[in-house]
Amino acid sequence: MGAWGGGRSPARPRPAGTAGARRFPERPLPPPSGRPASAGVTYGLEQLTAGARWPAGVDPTVRESYLSDREFEEVFGGTAKGDFYRLPRWKQLALKKEVGLF
């Protein structure tokens, strides 16, 4: 047995108001600066899922933002871009993995 008994570390008190709080809260994953990285430039899904040979200037962390609004909704099952960016980050990443954009 350790000095504390039972071989375990002593419990540390939690700061007030943090009981049950998650260590890393889920946050939506919007494009940088809150607006689409594409700035009006669009590419097809095939161009954005082609591995390491994406078009020049494409931010690989927000490739979905380069899809046209119509194609975005087709690819993500009817979800609009604004609705997508309001989803929790884990859900955005899961959807991006399903379509090959992660």
Secondary structure, DSSP 8 states (H G I E B T S, - for coil): --TTSTT--------TT-TT--SS-------GGGS-TTTT----HHHHSSTT---TT--GGGGGGGS-HHHHHHHTTT--HHHHHHS-HHHHHHHHHHHT--
